[in-house]
Every structure is written in C-alpha cells, then in structure tokens.
Amino acid sequence: GCTPLGLEDGIFCLDEAAAPSSGPVTFHWFDYSSATWVPGEALVASGQDRLSVAAHAVTIADRDLVLLDVRLPGGGIALATYDPGNGRVGHEAGSPGTGASLGPAQPAGDGTVYFTPPSDPVREGLEPGDPRAVTALVVDLAAGQWRTLEVPHPDGPLTRTSPSDAAWALRFYSAETAGDVLANGYLYRPGQRRWLAVPGLPVPEAASSGPYAWVGSSLLCRTGEPLNCWGVAAAPLEQLATVLDPAEITASNAQVR
C-alpha cells in the first residue's frame, strides 16, 4: 500500500508505513524508462515523532522534484526534497510553525510552497480574532527561507466588498495562474506577493447577462431541465479579477478582531 504521485519521468509512491513514526520516511520510485521499482528512504526530522507525511510535486531550477512534507507535534513542519533523477535527498528546511496546526501545502510554480491556516480554528482552540487563524506560512525552497502571510478572514468586510471564489480560476486559467495558490478563496502569487479577488461562477440559468457563456448543446448533454452538463467561456482573467493591497487585508482582519 502506498500513496502515488505522478511525475513526468515516473511515479513516486509514499509508503503507508511512513506515518506516524520517528524513523525514516520510506517510499518507492517507479521509473518509466526502465520500468522498475526502486525503494528509498529519507531522514526528515530525524528522531522526532511525526504526525503525518505527505508528498507533493515541485519544480526548483527547472528540475521536477518530490517535496516530503512532515508535520510535527505543536504545529512544526519539516521539509525535504527527493530528486528521482539522481536519488538524492536535499533542500531540507524546517519551521516551528505559527503555534497552530496548519492545513495542506500548496506548491507554487516558482519554487515556493504555501501552507494554509488552520482549516478549523475552533477545533484548534483558537478564540475569535486570534491572528493565528489567518496566518499562513510561505517557504522559498531553494533559499530555505520562511515567512508568515496574513490571509483574508472569511468573515471580514473585505469578503463583502471584494468577494472571491477563485478555485475554478486555477483550472480555467491554468496558464495564467501557474504560480498562484488559493488562500481563503483568493488567489495569491508568492513570488510576486500579489493578491487577486476573482468572482465565483454564476449559476447557469443566471449567466446570460454576465461575462460568462454557458453551453450545453452537445448530444451527450441534457439541454433541458435538469441540466447535467455545461461548460463555461469566461472573459480574460485581468478583466474579472481585482487586485488587492495587502493593507486592505490587514485592515479588514483588524475589524474582525
């Protein structure tokens, strides 16, 4: 049993036995060119009890690598990369975190990784207005540098004046958003420290007057009620998105506190 991760040259398979434990992270690599499985292991946060480990595809200096993301008690994070091309482990980095258990990692296209704030602040024991509920982490893997990032509070006034539901934009505008991550519904580009608010998709029946065109004319789709197949053609991202100043985020969050 393992958790597979597809890369251009093969499949990285994180062993199920890799977490939780204090021993090496074990895995298998399937090389497409030789059609063989190669076992491997990496010492990440050696000697510490880890809570979980996950694998993500990242690109550093035009090389496709695997990021091993180890979570530690107290909210700490330990990272290392595995290079399938030479079988080496490198780019080790660690952070004590923010004092709360951070959510999933989102690799960006510029060698940085974004770690979301806690998905359930109440379960974390965070009081309303606790800044840790809107504090994410960003790491530059090549430089091993960490920084905190304040993200928009979902109940702040900013969400009413510049609402954003940008998950769909990452897929639809895949080329334009290759370096972006999703932060509480907004798009954030770590390399440029740029924030964008993107309107959510409208319901198909109400889209005729908006910047979207919904289609369902294929013989494989139902064109009558209930609609069960449709597509979307949207205006360019720069026409839909609104650029946010980080100061707007801070001001909005302060009102929640």
C-alpha positions in Angstrom: 0.0 0.0 0.0 1.3 3.5 -0.9 0.1 6.9 -2.0 1.1 7.6 -5.6 2.3 10.9 -7.0 2.8 11.1 -10.8 5.7 13.0 -12.3 6.9 13.3 -15.8 9.5 10.6 -15.5 7.8 8.2 -13.2 5.6 7.6 -10.1 6.7 8.4 -6.6 4.9 6.1 -4.1 4.9 7.2 -0.4 4.7 4.1 1.7 1.7 4.0 4.1 4.1 2.9 6.9 5.8 6.3 6.6 3.5 8.0 9.2 3.2 8.3 12.1 6.7 7.3 13.2 10.1 8.7 14.2 12.0 6.6 11.7 13.0 7.4 8.1 10.3 8.2 5.5 10.1 5.3 3.2 9.0 5.3 -0.4 9.3 3.6 -3.8 10.1 5.2 -7.2 8.8 3.7 -10.5 11.0 4.8 -13.4 9.2 4.8 -16.7 12.3 4.4 -18.8 13.5 1.2 -17.0 10.0 0.0 -15.9 11.5 -0.8 -12.5 10.6 0.0 -8.8 13.4 1.4 -6.6 12.9 1.6 -2.8 14.2 4.6 -0.9 14.2 6.4 2.3 14.7 9.9 3.6 15.7 11.2 7.1 13.3 14.1 7.7 13.1 15.5 11.2 15.2 12.6 12.4 14.4 11.3 15.8 11.2 13.3 16.2 7.8 11.8 16.3 5.9 12.9 13.2 2.1 13.2 13.0 1.9 12.8 9.2 3.8 13.0 6.0 2.7 13.9 2.5 4.4 14.2 -0.9 3.9 17.0 -3.5 5.4 17.6 -6.9 7.6 20.8 -7.0 9.9 22.4 -9.5 13.2 24.0 -8.5 15.7 25.3 -11.1 13.7 23.5 -13.8 14.1 20.2 -12.1 11.0 18.1 -11.2 11.3 17.1 -7.5 9.2 15.5 -4.8 8.6 17.5 -1.7 8.3 15.5 1.5 6.1 17.4 4.0 6.4 16.2 7.5 4.1 17.6 10.3 5.3 17.6 13.9 3.6 18.0 17.3 3.0 21.6 18.2 2.5 22.7 14.6 6.1 22.3 13.4 6.9 21.5 9.8 10.0 19.7 8.4 10.6 19.5 4.6 13.0 17.7 2.3 13.1 17.1 -1.5 13.8 13.9 -3.3 15.3 14.1 -6.8 14.3 11.0 -8.8 17.0 11.7 -11.4 19.9 11.1 -9.0 18.1 9.5 -6.0 19.3 12.3 -3.7 17.5 14.0 -0.8 18.1 17.7 -0.4 16.6 21.2 0.2 15.9 20.4 3.8 14.1 23.1 5.7 12.0 23.4 8.9 9.8 25.8 10.8 8.2 25.8 14.2 5.0 26.9 12.5 2.6 29.5 13.8 1.5 27.8 17.0 -1.5 26.1 15.3 -1.7 23.1 13.1 -1.5 24.4 9.5 -3.5 23.0 6.7 -2.4 21.4 3.4 0.6 22.6 1.4 0.1 24.2 -2.0 3.3 24.3 -4.2 3.5 27.4 -6.4 5.2 27.4 -9.8 8.2 29.4 -8.7 9.8 27.1 -6.1 7.8 28.3 -3.2 5.2 26.5 -1.1 2.2 27.9 0.7 0.8 26.4 3.9 -2.8 27.2 4.6 -4.0 28.5 8.0 -5.9 26.0 10.2 -9.0 24.7 8.4 -10.9 24.5 11.7 -9.8 27.3 14.1 -12.4 26.3 16.7 -11.0 22.7 16.9 -7.6 24.2 17.3 -8.8 26.0 20.4 -8.3 29.5 18.8 -10.5 32.2 20.1 -12.4 34.5 17.6 -10.0 37.1 16.3 -6.9 35.0 17.1 -4.3 36.1 14.4 -3.1 32.5 14.0 -6.5 31.7 12.3 -5.5 33.9 9.4 -1.7 33.4 9.4 -0.2 31.2 6.7 3.4 30.2 6.0 5.4 30.5 2.8 8.8 29.0 2.2 11.3 29.5 -0.6 12.6 26.0 -1.0 15.8 27.0 -2.8 16.8 29.5 -0.2 15.3 27.7 2.8 13.6 31.0 3.9 10.3 31.1 5.7 7.9 34.0 6.2 4.4 34.4 7.6 1.5 35.6 5.5 -1.7 37.3 6.6 -4.7 36.0 4.6 -8.2 37.4 4.3 -10.6 36.4 7.2 -13.7 34.8 5.7 -15.9 37.0 7.9 -14.1 40.3 7.3 -15.6 43.3 5.5 -13.2 42.6 2.6 -15.2 39.5 1.7 -18.3 41.7 1.2 -16.6 44.5 -0.8 -14.3 42.2 -2.9 -15.7 38.7 -2.6 -13.7 35.9 -4.2 -14.3 32.3 -5.0 -11.3 31.6 -7.2 -10.9 27.8 -7.0 -12.4 27.5 -10.5 -9.9 30.0 -11.9 -6.9 27.8 -11.1 -8.2 25.2 -13.6 -9.8 27.5 -16.2 -6.9 29.9 -16.4 -4.2 27.3 -15.8 -1.5 29.1 -17.8 -2.1 32.5 -16.2 -2.4 31.1 -12.6 0.5 28.6 -12.8 2.3 30.5 -9.9 -0.8 31.1 -7.8 -2.2 29.4 -4.7 -5.7 29.5 -3.2 -5.8 31.4 0.1 -9.3 31.6 1.7 -10.9 31.9 -1.7 -8.5 34.5 -3.1 -5.5 34.0 -5.5 -2.1 34.7 -4.1 1.2 34.6 -6.0 4.1 34.1 -3.5 6.8 35.1 -5.9 5.3 38.5 -6.6 3.3 38.8 -3.4 0.3 39.6 -5.5 -3.4 39.2 -4.3 -6.4 38.8 -6.7 -10.1 38.6 -6.0 -12.0 36.6 -8.6 -15.8 36.4 -8.7 -17.3 33.0 -8.3 -19.1 31.2 -11.1 -22.7 32.2 -11.5 -25.5 29.6 -11.7 -26.1 28.6 -15.4 -29.6 29.9 -15.5 -28.5 33.4 -14.5 -25.3 33.7 -16.6 -26.7 35.2 -19.8 -26.1 38.8 -18.8 -22.7 38.2 -17.1 -19.2 37.8 -18.5 -19.7 34.1 -18.9 -21.4 32.0 -21.6 -22.8 28.7 -20.6 -23.1 26.0 -23.2 -24.8 22.6 -23.3 -25.6 21.8 -26.9 -23.7 18.5 -27.1 -25.7 15.4 -27.8 -24.0 14.0 -24.7 -25.6 16.6 -22.5 -29.1 17.4 -21.4 -30.2 20.8 -22.7 -33.4 20.8 -20.7 -34.1 20.6 -17.0 -32.4 19.3 -15.1 -29.2 20.5 -16.7 -26.4 18.0 -16.0 -23.7 19.1 -18.4 -22.4 22.5 -19.2 -19.3 24.5 -19.9 -18.0 28.0 -19.3 -16.3 30.6 -21.5 -15.1 33.5 -19.4 -13.6 36.9 -20.1 -9.8 37.3 -19.7 -8.7 37.0 -16.1 -7.4 40.6 -16.0 -11.0 41.7 -16.7 -12.6 39.6 -14.0 -10.0 39.9 -11.2 -9.5 42.7 -8.8 -6.0 43.4 -7.4 -5.9 43.7 -3.6 -3.5 45.6 -1.5 -2.2 43.6 1.5 -3.0 46.6 3.6 -6.7 46.0 2.8 -6.4 42.5 4.1 -4.8 43.7 7.4 -7.5 46.4 7.8 -10.3 44.0 7.2 -8.9 41.4 9.6 -8.5 44.0 12.3 -12.2 44.7 12.2 -12.9 41.0 12.9 -10.6 41.1 15.9 
